[in-house]
């Protein structure tokens, strides 16, 4: 795919199931981690992401490629096999997947890489990954649909350090058709 498209813009979307139950890992990674099957899957996912980044670098696309890596939700608290938990760890946050509006289910980290455009090593303590959609649309030269309220904004000013806070004042967390949580980050607060 990338060989055919490396000289023009392209979108490569990779969805890894490695930290979702049921946990299935390859033989190569079984027993590698001291954290059991979940850890083995994280090791396998890490290897795959590293390989993708290596190919991007080898093809000379490193400085022209916007990369983001994120999870969709927090850990799966109820995932067990016998007495062993199969989920990850949400740190200080309560709750996990399928737990409505608890922080452990919706507060997830994201990593962004774009050498030469975004400063390396920057930590942003804002919940802002909802802005990935308009950011990617903007980078592709497109425009978000105007026939509906999107409510999200490009993250580039925040990622480039031109602003200190996300423009996202409200964040809504929905599961299916149900609203589970609303976060209000009052402007200039």
Secondary structure, 3 states (H helix, E strand, C coil): CHHHHCCCCCCCCCCCCCCCCCCCCCHHHCCCCCCHHHHHHHHHHHHHHHHHHHHHHHCCCHHHCCEEEECCCCCCCCCEECCEECCCCCCCCCCCCCCCCCHHHHCCCEEEECCCCCCCCCCCCCCCHHHHHHHHHHHCCCCCCCCCCCCCCCCHHHHCCCCCCCCCCEEEEEECCEEEEEEECCCCC
